[in-house]
Amino acid sequence: MSRREFFKNSEWQQILTTFLESSGRPPFTMNFYQLDGYIKALTLLSDCCDDKWFPLIFGDQSPAWRDEQEALQIREGIQTLVDFHRQQLQQDCCDLPLDVDYSPNREERMDLEQWARGFLQGYSFQDDQWSSLLEFAPGIRVDGNLTTESLADEMDAVLYIVSTVADADFAVVQGVPEAELDSIFRRLPVALVSLGQSVKQRITLQPRIDTVTGIV
């Protein structure tokens, strides 16, 4: 289901954008695109049923709600975004809130940079969970098609793409050919879908992998 179909032309994006960018928010509050990328990363591993991840949206400070009604409204909007990304994961989809085309004009790719940085924040927040998921004995093969290195390699590939999108200028300084940037940017949705599929497969096969590796 596409983003437009899921939200049924609701105004959640505008409501969240207005709230997050209000002068009443604390410093380092995420904007909508950062938030979307952040939740995309979180929902790869988590159903986000607890609130541990929530404070980082506001730079680990109080959101400064105007009143309880505003708090309920914004929490509902954020939860709706979580539900959307969880559904995207289950349906092997990645419908981003903006185009992924590279532009040499940084202002034109600023929102996409923010999305990518939000994703990296979500990945960093779950660093321990990722490390646990990726801890395999090298070379173990399950069902003839899953090797213990595959998910780690795929995660590295996604982080390479997302990091490039987050700061293309720095990526070029670090040696990424400028001529390849457009191709790298365009690979982002497909790479995220592939990673999501691998994560789901890995979690499903966890008991059998643990048996093969001798983990009880």
Secondary structure as GFF3:
##gff-version 3
##sequence-region A 1 216
A	DSSP	alpha_helix	3	7	.	.	.	ID=ss1
A	DSSP	alpha_helix	12	20	.	.	.	ID=ss2
A	DSSP	alpha_helix	32	42	.	.	.	ID=ss3
A	DSSP	three_ten_helix	55	58	.	.	.	ID=ss4
A	DSSP	alpha_helix	68	90	.	.	.	ID=ss5
A	DSSP	three_ten_helix	106	109	.	.	.	ID=ss6
A	DSSP	alpha_helix	110	125	.	.	.	ID=ss7
A	DSSP	alpha_helix	127	133	.	.	.	ID=ss8
A	DSSP	beta_strand	141	142	.	.	.	ID=ss9
A	DSSP	beta_strand	146	147	.	.	.	ID=ss10
A	DSSP	alpha_helix	148	166	.	.	.	ID=ss11
A	DSSP	alpha_helix	168	173	.	.	.	ID=ss12
A	DSSP	three_ten_helix	178	180	.	.	.	ID=ss13
A	DSSP	alpha_helix	181	186	.	.	.	ID=ss14
A	DSSP	alpha_helix	188	204	.	.	.	ID=ss15
A	DSSP	alpha_helix	206	213	.	.	.	ID=ss16
###
